Amino acid sequence: MPPPSPHPEEPSITAMPTPSVQIPPLSFALVSTGVYRSGCPMPLNFPFLSKLHLKSIIYLADQDLPTDLQRFVSENNIQVFHFRVQQVRGPGDNTDNTTDDNADGGDEDSPLLPLGNVKGVGGAYTYTYTATSAGVADEDGSNDAKSRRGSVMSRRGSAAALLFEEERERKEKKDKDKEKVENDPVSMRLALELLLDNRNFPVLIHSNKGKHRSGVLVACMRKLLQNWAFGCVKLEYYYFAGEKGKADVEFIEKFEPTLKYDERWAPAWLRYSPEEGKLIKVTKDG
């Protein structure tokens, strides 16, 4: 028997492949089985989203879906339900320093109305719900505002005084317009009815930053569809939105819609309080 070798062979080491990094979107979280929430996904998030096998997206924003995200949903045959809602801020919500959802300002105080379907590239469909507004556009060129400026010029005879008055009127109008931007009950009702149909699952709810607008829909889902205590609803909302959104919380507390759903496709997490009488079972073909 030969003597043992003074230099025994070292075991070979096989390099393992480095797994690709999966990066979720901003503010991503699981809400309940089949329902996720986040900010607007970017291309670096697409590998992560692919693992979710999404069937639909509920998009809450007044901007169009970004081009790269349009391409992603088309390639993956994901339905997009786009609710053109603006960001809502109340009097104490620091409206001049917006940190969420890239609101453009605005004046949406009319209910959202379904306008039909827009066919996307590759067979994906986008359902867009938008709204018309009234009143604010008329204020921009109102005769009253012009006459006030004219009276200031004649009374003070100063260009500086006119500029000061115009700035004051601009600020007053800006504050008034912000008060008119409200959560729309029709859009929330339509979005909640989408969440009552598990054929839309897995579904991603997203706004631009995933804080306020997504937070309102999730909070309404918790309150109306899962029978959460309102204190818990507020805690979750503030966890994502921070100590802002007083107007949102007031809307969530008062929002009591009548919702229709098909019991065959009701989500397993539905925990409805029967004494409320706000959920109506319907039977539809398909």
C-alpha positions as CSV (number, residue, x, y, z in Angstrom):
1,M,0.0,0.0,0.0
2,P,1.6,3.3,-1.0
3,P,2.2,5.9,1.7
4,P,-0.2,8.8,1.8
5,S,0.8,11.8,-0.2
6,P,2.2,14.7,1.7
7,H,0.1,17.0,-0.5
8,P,-3.4,15.6,-0.6
9,E,-5.6,17.0,-3.3
10,E,-7.7,19.9,-2.2
11,P,-11.5,19.6,-2.9
12,S,-12.5,21.6,-6.0
13,I,-14.6,24.7,-5.4
14,T,-17.3,25.5,-7.9
15,A,-18.3,29.1,-8.2
16,M,-22.0,29.6,-7.7
17,P,-23.8,32.0,-10.0
18,T,-24.6,35.3,-8.5
19,P,-28.3,35.8,-8.2
20,S,-29.7,38.8,-9.9
21,V,-30.8,41.6,-7.6
22,Q,-34.6,42.1,-7.4
23,I,-35.5,45.7,-6.5
24,P,-39.2,46.4,-5.5
25,P,-40.8,49.8,-6.4
26,L,-40.8,52.7,-4.0
27,S,-43.1,52.1,-1.0
28,F,-43.9,48.5,-2.1
29,A,-45.9,46.4,0.3
30,L,-48.3,43.4,0.3
31,V,-51.7,44.6,1.2
32,S,-53.6,41.3,1.3
33,T,-53.4,38.1,-0.8
34,G,-53.3,39.1,-4.4
35,V,-53.1,42.9,-3.7
36,Y,-50.0,45.0,-3.7
37,R,-49.2,48.7,-3.4
38,S,-46.3,50.9,-4.5
39,G,-45.1,54.0,-6.0
40,C,-44.7,54.2,-9.8
41,P,-42.5,51.3,-11.0
42,M,-39.2,52.2,-12.8
43,P,-37.4,49.9,-15.3
44,L,-35.1,48.6,-12.5
45,N,-38.2,47.3,-10.8
46,F,-39.5,45.3,-13.7
47,P,-37.6,42.1,-13.0
48,F,-39.2,42.1,-9.5
49,L,-42.6,42.8,-10.8
50,S,-42.3,40.0,-13.3
51,K,-42.1,37.6,-10.4
52,L,-45.5,38.7,-9.2
53,H,-47.3,37.7,-12.4
54,L,-49.6,40.7,-12.3
55,K,-52.9,40.6,-14.1
56,S,-53.8,44.2,-13.5
57,I,-52.7,47.6,-12.3
58,I,-54.8,50.3,-10.7
59,Y,-53.0,53.5,-11.5
60,L,-54.0,56.6,-9.5
61,A,-52.5,59.8,-11.0
62,D,-53.3,62.6,-13.3
63,Q,-50.4,61.9,-15.6
64,D,-50.2,59.3,-18.3
65,L,-48.5,56.0,-17.6
66,P,-44.7,56.4,-18.3
67,T,-43.6,55.1,-21.7
68,D,-41.3,52.4,-20.3
69,L,-44.1,51.1,-18.0
70,Q,-46.6,51.1,-20.9
71,R,-44.2,48.9,-22.7
72,F,-43.8,46.5,-19.7
73,V,-47.5,46.1,-19.2
74,S,-48.0,45.5,-22.9
75,E,-45.3,42.8,-23.1
76,N,-46.7,41.1,-20.0
77,N,-50.4,41.4,-21.0
78,I,-51.3,43.4,-17.9
79,Q,-54.6,45.4,-17.7
80,V,-54.2,49.0,-16.5
81,F,-57.1,50.7,-14.9
82,H,-56.1,54.4,-14.9
83,F,-58.0,56.7,-12.6
84,R,-57.0,60.3,-13.3
85,V,-57.2,61.6,-9.8
86,Q,-55.2,64.5,-8.4
87,Q,-53.4,64.7,-5.1
88,V,-55.5,66.0,-2.2
89,R,-54.1,68.2,0.5
90,G,-56.0,69.9,3.3
91,P,-55.4,73.3,4.9
92,G,-52.8,71.9,7.3
93,D,-51.0,69.6,4.8
94,N,-48.2,71.8,3.6
95,T,-49.5,72.2,0.1
96,D,-46.7,74.5,-1.2
97,N,-44.0,71.8,-0.6
98,T,-45.5,68.8,-2.2
99,T,-43.4,65.6,-1.5
100,D,-45.8,63.1,-2.9
101,D,-47.5,62.1,-6.1
102,N,-46.2,65.1,-8.2
103,A,-49.6,66.9,-8.2
104,D,-50.0,69.6,-10.8
105,G,-52.5,71.5,-8.8
106,G,-55.9,71.7,-10.4
107,D,-59.6,71.8,-9.9
108,E,-61.1,68.4,-10.2
109,D,-64.4,68.6,-8.3
110,S,-66.5,66.6,-10.7
111,P,-67.0,62.8,-10.5
112,L,-64.8,60.6,-12.6
113,L,-66.7,59.2,-15.6
114,P,-65.6,56.1,-17.6
115,L,-64.6,57.2,-21.1
116,G,-64.0,53.8,-22.6
117,N,-61.1,51.6,-23.5
118,V,-57.8,52.4,-25.1
119,K,-56.1,49.5,-26.8
120,G,-52.3,49.4,-26.1
121,V,-49.5,47.8,-28.0
122,G,-49.4,44.0,-28.0
123,G,-52.9,43.5,-26.8
124,A,-52.9,45.0,-23.3
125,Y,-55.8,47.2,-22.5
126,T,-55.9,50.4,-20.5
127,Y,-59.2,51.5,-19.0
128,T,-59.1,55.3,-18.4
129,Y,-61.5,57.1,-16.1
130,T,-61.2,60.9,-16.2
131,A,-63.2,63.9,-15.2
132,T,-64.3,67.3,-16.4
133,S,-64.0,70.4,-14.3
134,A,-65.9,73.7,-14.2
135,G,-65.5,77.1,-12.7
136,V,-61.8,77.5,-12.1
137,A,-60.9,78.2,-15.8
138,D,-63.5,80.9,-15.8
139,E,-61.8,82.6,-12.8
140,D,-58.5,83.0,-14.7
141,G,-60.1,85.6,-17.0
142,S,-62.9,86.9,-15.0
143,N,-64.0,90.5,-15.5
144,D,-64.2,91.0,-11.7
145,A,-60.5,90.2,-11.3
146,K,-59.5,92.6,-14.1
147,S,-61.7,95.4,-12.7
148,R,-60.1,95.0,-9.3
149,R,-56.6,95.4,-10.8
150,G,-57.8,98.4,-12.8
151,S,-59.1,100.1,-9.7
152,V,-55.9,99.4,-7.9
153,M,-53.9,101.1,-10.7
154,S,-56.1,104.2,-10.8
155,R,-56.3,104.5,-7.0
156,R,-52.6,104.1,-6.3
157,G,-51.2,105.0,-9.6
158,S,-48.3,102.6,-9.1
159,A,-47.0,99.7,-11.1
160,A,-45.6,98.2,-7.9
161,A,-49.0,98.4,-6.3
162,L,-50.5,96.6,-9.3
163,L,-47.9,93.8,-9.1
164,F,-48.5,93.4,-5.4
165,E,-52.3,93.1,-5.9
166,E,-51.8,90.6,-8.7
167,E,-49.6,88.5,-6.5
168,R,-52.1,88.6,-3.7
169,E,-54.9,87.6,-6.1
170,R,-52.8,84.8,-7.5
171,K,-52.1,83.4,-4.0
172,E,-55.8,83.6,-3.1
173,K,-56.8,81.8,-6.2
174,K,-54.1,79.2,-5.7
175,D,-55.3,78.5,-2.2
176,K,-58.9,78.4,-3.4
177,D,-58.1,76.0,-6.2
178,K,-56.3,73.6,-3.8
179,E,-59.4,73.5,-1.6
180,K,-61.4,72.4,-4.7
181,V,-59.2,69.3,-5.3
182,E,-61.0,66.6,-3.4
183,N,-60.9,62.8,-3.3
184,D,-63.5,61.7,-5.9
185,P,-66.0,59.2,-4.5
186,V,-66.9,57.8,-7.9
187,S,-63.3,56.8,-8.7
188,M,-62.9,55.2,-5.2
189,R,-66.1,53.2,-5.7
190,L,-65.0,51.9,-9.1
191,A,-61.5,51.0,-7.8
192,L,-63.0,49.2,-4.8
193,E,-65.3,47.2,-7.1
194,L,-62.2,46.1,-9.1
195,L,-60.7,44.9,-5.8
196,L,-63.9,42.8,-5.1
197,D,-63.2,40.7,-8.2
198,N,-60.3,38.3,-7.8
199,R,-60.1,37.7,-11.5
200,N,-58.1,41.0,-11.5
201,F,-55.6,39.5,-9.1
202,P,-52.7,39.8,-8.6
203,V,-53.2,43.5,-8.8
204,L,-50.8,46.4,-8.1
205,I,-52.2,49.7,-6.7
206,H,-49.8,52.5,-7.5
207,S,-49.6,56.3,-7.6
208,N,-46.5,58.3,-8.2
209,K,-44.9,57.9,-4.8
210,G,-47.3,55.3,-3.3
211,K,-48.3,57.4,-0.4
212,H,-51.5,59.5,-0.4
213,R,-53.6,58.4,-3.4
214,S,-52.7,54.7,-3.0
215,G,-53.1,55.1,0.7
216,V,-56.6,56.4,0.4
217,L,-57.7,53.4,-1.7
218,V,-56.0,50.9,0.6
219,A,-57.6,52.6,3.6
220,C,-61.0,52.4,2.1
221,M,-60.4,48.8,1.3
222,R,-59.4,48.1,4.9
223,K,-62.4,50.0,6.3
224,L,-65.1,48.8,3.9
225,L,-64.0,45.4,2.7
226,Q,-62.0,44.1,5.6
227,N,-63.9,45.7,8.6
228,W,-60.8,47.1,10.2
229,A,-61.1,49.4,13.2
230,F,-60.7,53.0,12.0
231,G,-57.8,53.6,14.3
232,C,-55.9,50.9,12.6
233,V,-56.8,52.2,9.2
234,K,-55.4,55.6,10.1
235,L,-52.2,54.1,11.5
236,E,-51.5,52.3,8.3
237,Y,-52.3,55.4,6.2
238,Y,-49.9,57.6,8.2
239,Y,-47.2,54.9,8.2
240,F,-46.9,55.4,4.4
241,A,-48.0,59.1,4.1
242,G,-46.4,60.6,7.2
243,E,-48.2,63.1,9.3
244,K,-50.0,64.7,6.4
245,G,-53.2,64.0,4.6
246,K,-55.8,65.3,7.0
247,A,-58.2,65.8,4.1
248,D,-57.6,62.2,3.0
249,V,-58.4,60.9,6.5
250,E,-61.6,62.9,6.7
251,F,-62.7,61.5,3.3
252,I,-61.8,57.9,4.4
253,E,-63.9,58.2,7.6
254,K,-67.0,59.6,5.8
255,F,-66.8,57.6,2.7
256,E,-69.7,55.1,2.7
257,P,-70.4,53.9,-0.9
258,T,-72.7,51.2,-2.1
259,L,-70.6,48.5,-3.8
260,K,-71.7,45.8,-6.2
261,Y,-69.8,42.5,-6.5
262,D,-70.2,38.9,-7.7
263,E,-69.9,36.5,-4.9
264,R,-68.3,33.9,-7.1
265,W,-65.3,36.1,-7.6
266,A,-65.1,37.7,-4.1
267,P,-61.6,37.7,-2.6
268,A,-60.9,35.4,0.3
269,W,-59.9,38.3,2.5
270,L,-63.3,39.9,2.3
271,R,-64.5,40.6,5.9
272,Y,-67.6,42.6,5.5
273,S,-69.8,43.9,8.4
274,P,-73.3,42.7,7.4
275,E,-75.1,45.4,9.5
276,E,-73.7,48.1,7.2
277,G,-75.8,46.9,4.2
278,K,-73.5,48.6,1.7
279,L,-72.4,45.6,-0.3
280,I,-74.8,44.3,-2.9
281,K,-74.3,40.8,-4.4
282,V,-75.0,40.5,-8.1
283,T,-74.7,37.7,-10.5
284,K,-73.1,38.3,-13.9
285,D,-72.2,35.9,-16.7
286,G,-68.6,35.2,-17.3
